[in-house]
Amino acid sequence: PKTKALIRKHAKDAVDLAESGGGEVIFSVLAPGTRIVPHCASTNIRWTAHLGLVVPKTGDQTANHHGVPKCGIRVANEWHTWEVGKMLVFDDSFEHEVRNDTDEV
């Protein structure tokens, strides 16, 4: 109840949109060593926003010589990392994948 109240207070428009069938508000945790395979949405009628609440401290370090971060998201051909308290917004109709190659949540 407390979390729901906070989300409704600070992201009212997102909650209203979700309740009318136009999206969703979810919490997601990517365990250490986890990857989400490349995928994309079937349409580009909405954008996706990720808010970093807990981000691995070593997540922005590169995992290989291609500049791929240890913890990040690839949207189309570009890799991004999360920052605590910052929003990452993208069009999920573009192919995207997620990885956490750290030992942190």
VMD Tcl script that builds the backbone (N, CA, C; Angstrom):
set m [mol new atoms 315]
animate dup $m
set s [atomselect $m all]
$s set {name element resname resid chain x y z} {
  {N N PRO 1 A 0.801 -1.210 0.000}
  {CA C PRO 1 A 0.000 0.000 0.000}
  {C C PRO 1 A 0.848 1.281 0.000}
  {N N LYS 2 A 1.958 1.263 0.749}
  {CA C LYS 2 A 2.799 2.468 0.815}
  {C C LYS 2 A 3.482 2.726 -0.528}
  {N N THR 3 A 3.977 1.657 -1.153}
  {CA C THR 3 A 4.633 1.802 -2.452}
  {C C THR 3 A 3.638 2.294 -3.487}
  {N N LYS 4 A 2.460 1.715 -3.494}
  {CA C LYS 4 A 1.423 2.123 -4.441}
  {C C LYS 4 A 1.076 3.599 -4.252}
  {N N ALA 5 A 0.963 4.033 -3.019}
  {CA C ALA 5 A 0.647 5.437 -2.740}
  {C C ALA 5 A 1.765 6.357 -3.230}
  {N N LEU 6 A 3.011 5.950 -3.021}
  {CA C LEU 6 A 4.143 6.763 -3.502}
  {C C LEU 6 A 4.159 6.867 -5.024}
  {N N ILE 7 A 3.916 5.744 -5.696}
  {CA C ILE 7 A 3.902 5.759 -7.162}
  {C C ILE 7 A 2.757 6.640 -7.651}
  {N N ARG 8 A 1.592 6.493 -7.050}
  {CA C ARG 8 A 0.451 7.308 -7.459}
  {C C ARG 8 A 0.731 8.800 -7.220}
  {N N LYS 9 A 1.407 9.120 -6.136}
  {CA C LYS 9 A 1.707 10.524 -5.809}
  {C C LYS 9 A 2.729 11.105 -6.784}
  {N N HIS 10 A 3.785 10.344 -7.106}
  {CA C HIS 10 A 4.899 10.886 -7.885}
  {C C HIS 10 A 4.847 10.564 -9.370}
  {N N ALA 11 A 3.999 9.636 -9.769}
  {CA C ALA 11 A 3.896 9.271 -11.193}
  {C C ALA 11 A 2.427 9.103 -11.571}
  {N N LYS 12 A 1.613 10.066 -11.164}
  {CA C LYS 12 A 0.173 9.976 -11.356}
  {C C LYS 12 A -0.212 9.741 -12.813}
  {N N ASP 13 A 0.416 10.470 -13.736}
  {CA C ASP 13 A 0.071 10.304 -15.152}
  {C C ASP 13 A 0.360 8.887 -15.645}
  {N N ALA 14 A 1.479 8.311 -15.204}
  {CA C ALA 14 A 1.822 6.948 -15.613}
  {C C ALA 14 A 0.814 5.954 -15.043}
  {N N VAL 15 A 0.404 6.151 -13.809}
  {CA C VAL 15 A -0.580 5.261 -13.194}
  {C C VAL 15 A -1.925 5.390 -13.906}
  {N N ASP 16 A -2.341 6.625 -14.194}
  {CA C ASP 16 A -3.606 6.829 -14.912}
  {C C ASP 16 A -3.574 6.146 -16.279}
  {N N LEU 17 A -2.457 6.286 -16.985}
  {CA C LEU 17 A -2.316 5.659 -18.295}
  {C C LEU 17 A -2.390 4.133 -18.173}
  {N N ALA 18 A -1.700 3.582 -17.186}
  {CA C ALA 18 A -1.709 2.128 -16.983}
  {C C ALA 18 A -3.116 1.632 -16.642}
  {N N GLU 19 A -3.806 2.360 -15.788}
  {CA C GLU 19 A -5.152 1.940 -15.385}
  {C C GLU 19 A -6.152 2.026 -16.539}
  {N N SER 20 A -5.850 2.845 -17.543}
  {CA C SER 20 A -6.753 2.947 -18.695}
  {C C SER 20 A -6.343 1.984 -19.814}
  {N N GLY 21 A -5.343 1.134 -19.554}
  {CA C GLY 21 A -4.940 0.118 -20.525}
  {C C GLY 21 A -3.831 0.548 -21.456}
  {N N GLY 22 A -3.202 1.692 -21.196}
  {CA C GLY 22 A -2.177 2.213 -22.096}
  {C C GLY 22 A -0.755 1.898 -21.698}
  {N N GLY 23 A -0.547 1.014 -20.773}
  {CA C GLY 23 A 0.815 0.680 -20.350}
  {C C GLY 23 A 0.792 -0.021 -19.017}
  {N N GLU 24 A 1.926 0.039 -18.334}
  {CA C GLU 24 A 2.037 -0.620 -17.039}
  {C C GLU 24 A 3.106 0.053 -16.207}
  {N N VAL 25 A 2.999 -0.096 -14.908}
  {CA C VAL 25 A 4.009 0.371 -13.967}
  {C C VAL 25 A 4.453 -0.861 -13.201}
  {N N ILE 26 A 5.732 -1.222 -13.331}
  {CA C ILE 26 A 6.230 -2.434 -12.688}
  {C C ILE 26 A 7.587 -2.179 -12.036}
  {N N PHE 27 A 7.950 -3.039 -11.115}
  {CA C PHE 27 A 9.293 -3.071 -10.549}
  {C C PHE 27 A 9.986 -4.287 -11.140}
  {N N SER 28 A 11.241 -4.121 -11.499}
  {CA C SER 28 A 11.978 -5.215 -12.107}
  {C C SER 28 A 13.359 -5.298 -11.467}
  {N N VAL 29 A 13.798 -6.524 -11.200}
  {CA C VAL 29 A 15.116 -6.771 -10.628}
  {C C VAL 29 A 15.849 -7.735 -11.548}
  {N N LEU 30 A 17.079 -7.393 -11.882}
  {CA C LEU 30 A 17.891 -8.257 -12.731}
  {C C LEU 30 A 18.999 -8.862 -11.870}
  {N N ALA 31 A 18.879 -10.141 -11.600}
  {CA C ALA 31 A 19.831 -10.827 -10.724}
  {C C ALA 31 A 21.230 -10.851 -11.336}
  {N N PRO 32 A 22.268 -10.990 -10.509}
  {CA C PRO 32 A 23.631 -11.092 -11.027}
  {C C PRO 32 A 23.754 -12.218 -12.052}
  {N N GLY 33 A 24.492 -11.967 -13.117}
  {CA C GLY 33 A 24.727 -12.978 -14.134}
  {C C GLY 33 A 23.543 -13.234 -15.055}
  {N N THR 34 A 22.566 -12.345 -15.035}
  {CA C THR 34 A 21.344 -12.532 -15.815}
  {C C THR 34 A 21.376 -11.709 -17.098}
  {N N ARG 35 A 20.778 -12.272 -18.144}
  {CA C ARG 35 A 20.610 -11.555 -19.408}
  {C C ARG 35 A 19.187 -11.752 -19.899}
  {N N ILE 36 A 18.641 -10.722 -20.514}
  {CA C ILE 36 A 17.356 -10.807 -21.200}
  {C C ILE 36 A 17.673 -10.744 -22.680}
  {N N VAL 37 A 17.274 -11.765 -23.403}
  {CA C VAL 37 A 17.636 -11.894 -24.816}
  {C C VAL 37 A 17.043 -10.752 -25.639}
  {N N PRO 38 A 17.655 -10.449 -26.799}
  {CA C PRO 38 A 17.134 -9.380 -27.657}
  {C C PRO 38 A 15.667 -9.618 -28.031}
  {N N HIS 39 A 14.894 -8.549 -27.943}
  {CA C HIS 39 A 13.474 -8.604 -28.274}
  {C C HIS 39 A 12.999 -7.194 -28.611}
  {N N CYS 40 A 11.787 -7.076 -29.105}
  {CA C CYS 40 A 11.220 -5.755 -29.380}
  {C C CYS 40 A 9.708 -5.820 -29.278}
  {N N ALA 41 A 9.099 -4.657 -29.079}
  {CA C ALA 41 A 7.643 -4.571 -29.024}
  {C C ALA 41 A 7.079 -4.684 -30.432}
  {N N SER 42 A 5.819 -4.998 -30.507}
  {CA C SER 42 A 5.195 -5.166 -31.820}
  {C C SER 42 A 4.764 -3.845 -32.449}
  {N N THR 43 A 4.823 -2.767 -31.678}
  {CA C THR 43 A 4.397 -1.472 -32.189}
  {C C THR 43 A 5.218 -0.362 -31.535}
  {N N ASN 44 A 5.203 0.821 -32.130}
  {CA C ASN 44 A 5.934 1.949 -31.554}
  {C C ASN 44 A 4.977 3.001 -30.997}
  {N N ILE 45 A 3.817 2.577 -30.511}
  {CA C ILE 45 A 2.841 3.540 -30.013}
  {C C ILE 45 A 3.156 4.043 -28.599}
  {N N ARG 46 A 4.139 3.461 -27.943}
  {CA C ARG 46 A 4.509 3.943 -26.610}
  {C C ARG 46 A 6.014 3.835 -26.411}
  {N N TRP 47 A 6.500 4.582 -25.459}
  {CA C TRP 47 A 7.900 4.508 -25.071}
  {C C TRP 47 A 7.976 3.851 -23.703}
  {N N THR 48 A 9.156 3.349 -23.384}
  {CA C THR 48 A 9.385 2.700 -22.103}
  {C C THR 48 A 10.343 3.569 -21.294}
  {N N ALA 49 A 10.072 3.677 -19.995}
  {CA C ALA 49 A 10.924 4.460 -19.102}
  {C C ALA 49 A 11.407 3.565 -17.967}
  {N N HIS 50 A 12.712 3.558 -17.735}
  {CA C HIS 50 A 13.311 2.827 -16.617}
  {C C HIS 50 A 13.869 3.861 -15.639}
  {N N LEU 51 A 13.537 3.715 -14.374}
  {CA C LEU 51 A 14.075 4.571 -13.324}
  {C C LEU 51 A 15.002 3.722 -12.470}
  {N N GLY 52 A 16.271 4.080 -12.427}
  {CA C GLY 52 A 17.235 3.329 -11.628}
  {C C GLY 52 A 17.023 3.567 -10.143}
  {N N LEU 53 A 16.633 2.527 -9.421}
  {CA C LEU 53 A 16.470 2.626 -7.967}
  {C C LEU 53 A 17.677 2.048 -7.245}
  {N N VAL 54 A 18.121 0.879 -7.699}
  {CA C VAL 54 A 19.333 0.231 -7.189}
  {C C VAL 54 A 20.110 -0.215 -8.418}
  {N N VAL 55 A 21.348 0.245 -8.539}
  {CA C VAL 55 A 22.165 -0.043 -9.721}
  {C C VAL 55 A 23.521 -0.578 -9.251}
  {N N PRO 56 A 24.002 -1.682 -9.838}
  {CA C PRO 56 A 25.323 -2.193 -9.439}
  {C C PRO 56 A 26.403 -1.124 -9.555}
  {N N LYS 57 A 27.242 -1.047 -8.541}
  {CA C LYS 57 A 28.316 -0.041 -8.532}
  {C C LYS 57 A 29.293 -0.223 -9.693}
  {N N THR 58 A 29.488 -1.457 -10.119}
  {CA C THR 58 A 30.434 -1.734 -11.205}
  {C C THR 58 A 29.743 -1.871 -12.553}
  {N N GLY 59 A 28.465 -1.538 -12.618}
  {CA C GLY 59 A 27.680 -1.744 -13.827}
  {C C GLY 59 A 28.135 -0.979 -15.042}
  {N N ASP 60 A 28.735 0.211 -14.831}
  {CA C ASP 60 A 29.155 1.007 -15.982}
  {C C ASP 60 A 30.551 0.626 -16.482}
  {N N GLN 61 A 31.221 -0.294 -15.795}
  {CA C GLN 61 A 32.516 -0.781 -16.285}
  {C C GLN 61 A 32.283 -1.648 -17.512}
  {N N THR 62 A 33.207 -1.602 -18.445}
  {CA C THR 62 A 33.026 -2.391 -19.657}
  {C C THR 62 A 33.375 -3.852 -19.415}
  {N N ALA 63 A 32.618 -4.724 -20.073}
  {CA C ALA 63 A 32.812 -6.165 -19.920}
  {C C ALA 63 A 33.738 -6.718 -20.987}
  {N N ASN 64 A 33.938 -5.958 -22.073}
  {CA C ASN 64 A 34.800 -6.444 -23.154}
  {C C ASN 64 A 35.369 -5.275 -23.947}
  {N N HIS 65 A 36.176 -5.556 -24.932}
  {CA C HIS 65 A 36.838 -4.504 -25.711}
  {C C HIS 65 A 35.900 -3.781 -26.674}
  {N N HIS 66 A 34.648 -4.220 -26.768}
  {CA C HIS 66 A 33.672 -3.558 -27.636}
  {C C HIS 66 A 32.921 -2.448 -26.900}
  {N N GLY 67 A 33.250 -2.196 -25.646}
  {CA C GLY 67 A 32.605 -1.141 -24.885}
  {C C GLY 67 A 31.252 -1.507 -24.304}
  {N N VAL 68 A 30.939 -2.790 -24.262}
  {CA C VAL 68 A 29.664 -3.234 -23.696}
  {C C VAL 68 A 29.762 -3.148 -22.174}
  {N N PRO 69 A 28.809 -2.463 -21.515}
  {CA C PRO 69 A 28.874 -2.360 -20.051}
  {C C PRO 69 A 28.553 -3.689 -19.375}
  {N N LYS 70 A 29.057 -3.850 -18.154}
  {CA C LYS 70 A 28.757 -5.064 -17.397}
  {C C LYS 70 A 27.270 -5.149 -17.051}
  {N N CYS 71 A 26.654 -4.010 -16.835}
  {CA C CYS 71 A 25.223 -3.971 -16.536}
  {C C CYS 71 A 24.613 -2.851 -17.365}
  {N N GLY 72 A 23.791 -3.224 -18.339}
  {CA C GLY 72 A 23.230 -2.196 -19.203}
  {C C GLY 72 A 22.162 -2.729 -20.122}
  {N N ILE 73 A 21.693 -1.832 -20.960}
  {CA C ILE 73 A 20.664 -2.164 -21.931}
  {C C ILE 73 A 21.108 -1.675 -23.303}
  {N N ARG 74 A 20.965 -2.548 -24.277}
  {CA C ARG 74 A 21.249 -2.157 -25.659}
  {C C ARG 74 A 19.922 -1.878 -26.337}
  {N N VAL 75 A 19.793 -0.681 -26.910}
  {CA C VAL 75 A 18.632 -0.311 -27.705}
  {C C VAL 75 A 19.153 -0.029 -29.107}
  {N N ALA 76 A 18.686 -0.815 -30.081}
  {CA C ALA 76 A 19.216 -0.769 -31.453}
  {C C ALA 76 A 20.707 -1.084 -31.372}
  {N N ASN 77 A 21.575 -0.172 -31.748}
  {CA C ASN 77 A 23.019 -0.439 -31.748}
  {C C ASN 77 A 23.770 0.284 -30.640}
  {N N GLU 78 A 23.053 0.840 -29.680}
  {CA C GLU 78 A 23.700 1.662 -28.655}
  {C C GLU 78 A 23.450 1.106 -27.254}
  {N N TRP 79 A 24.537 0.990 -26.465}
  {CA C TRP 79 A 24.435 0.526 -25.082}
  {C C TRP 79 A 24.256 1.708 -24.140}
  {N N HIS 80 A 23.424 1.502 -23.112}
  {CA C HIS 80 A 23.167 2.518 -22.093}
  {C C HIS 80 A 23.293 1.867 -20.728}
  {N N THR 81 A 23.569 2.677 -19.720}
  {CA C THR 81 A 23.595 2.187 -18.344}
  {C C THR 81 A 22.635 3.026 -17.511}
  {N N TRP 82 A 22.220 2.472 -16.391}
  {CA C TRP 82 A 21.314 3.173 -15.495}
  {C C TRP 82 A 22.101 3.942 -14.451}
  {N N GLU 83 A 21.485 5.007 -13.943}
  {CA C GLU 83 A 22.022 5.763 -12.825}
  {C C GLU 83 A 20.911 5.885 -11.795}
  {N N VAL 84 A 21.272 5.767 -10.518}
  {CA C VAL 84 A 20.277 5.867 -9.457}
  {C C VAL 84 A 19.582 7.225 -9.545}
  {N N GLY 85 A 18.256 7.179 -9.559}
  {CA C GLY 85 A 17.467 8.405 -9.567}
  {C C GLY 85 A 17.291 9.052 -10.933}
  {N N LYS 86 A 17.836 8.448 -11.976}
  {CA C LYS 86 A 17.722 9.021 -13.325}
  {C C LYS 86 A 16.851 8.117 -14.192}
  {N N MET 87 A 16.104 8.747 -15.081}
  {CA C MET 87 A 15.199 8.034 -15.979}
  {C C MET 87 A 15.899 7.739 -17.297}
  {N N LEU 88 A 15.741 6.527 -17.783}
  {CA C LEU 88 A 16.232 6.116 -19.099}
  {C C LEU 88 A 14.988 5.819 -19.935}
  {N N VAL 89 A 14.768 6.568 -21.003}
  {CA C VAL 89 A 13.560 6.438 -21.815}
  {C C VAL 89 A 13.954 5.966 -23.210}
  {N N PHE 90 A 13.204 4.981 -23.743}
  {CA C PHE 90 A 13.515 4.474 -25.077}
  {C C PHE 90 A 12.274 3.932 -25.754}
  {N N ASP 91 A 12.345 3.835 -27.060}
  {CA C ASP 91 A 11.274 3.272 -27.887}
  {C C ASP 91 A 11.520 1.765 -27.954}
  {N N ASP 92 A 10.690 0.984 -27.271}
  {CA C ASP 92 A 10.959 -0.458 -27.204}
  {C C ASP 92 A 10.514 -1.219 -28.450}
  {N N SER 93 A 10.113 -0.493 -29.505}
  {CA C SER 93 A 9.893 -1.171 -30.781}
  {C C SER 93 A 11.224 -1.470 -31.462}
  {N N PHE 94 A 12.295 -0.784 -31.000}
  {CA C PHE 94 A 13.642 -1.117 -31.467}
  {C C PHE 94 A 14.118 -2.347 -30.690}
  {N N GLU 95 A 14.880 -3.207 -31.353}
  {CA C GLU 95 A 15.411 -4.375 -30.656}
  {C C GLU 95 A 16.231 -3.908 -29.460}
  {N N HIS 96 A 16.014 -4.569 -28.320}
  {CA C HIS 96 A 16.775 -4.244 -27.119}
  {C C HIS 96 A 17.021 -5.509 -26.309}
  {N N GLU 97 A 18.098 -5.459 -25.545}
  {CA C GLU 97 A 18.479 -6.569 -24.660}
  {C C GLU 97 A 19.067 -5.983 -23.397}
  {N N VAL 98 A 19.080 -6.774 -22.342}
  {CA C VAL 98 A 19.546 -6.302 -21.045}
  {C C VAL 98 A 20.518 -7.335 -20.484}
  {N N ARG 99 A 21.535 -6.846 -19.771}
  {CA C ARG 99 A 22.470 -7.764 -19.129}
  {C C ARG 99 A 22.928 -7.218 -17.794}
  {N N ASN 100 A 23.179 -8.139 -16.864}
  {CA C ASN 100 A 23.825 -7.804 -15.595}
  {C C ASN 100 A 24.936 -8.827 -15.404}
  {N N ASP 101 A 26.121 -8.504 -15.889}
  {CA C ASP 101 A 27.258 -9.396 -15.760}
  {C C ASP 101 A 28.110 -9.057 -14.534}
  {N N THR 102 A 27.476 -8.408 -13.539}
  {CA C THR 102 A 28.167 -8.121 -12.282}
  {C C THR 102 A 27.782 -9.189 -11.267}
  {N N ASP 103 A 28.308 -9.072 -10.060}
  {CA C ASP 103 A 27.877 -9.967 -8.985}
  {C C ASP 103 A 26.965 -9.227 -8.004}
  {N N GLU 104 A 26.375 -8.131 -8.483}
  {CA C GLU 104 A 25.491 -7.307 -7.649}
  {C C GLU 104 A 24.083 -7.273 -8.240}
  {N N VAL 105 A 23.113 -6.962 -7.370}
  {CA C VAL 105 A 21.732 -6.734 -7.821}
  {C C VAL 105 A 21.602 -5.276 -8.162}
}
mol reanalyze $m
mol bondsrecalc $m
mol representation Tube
mol addrep $m
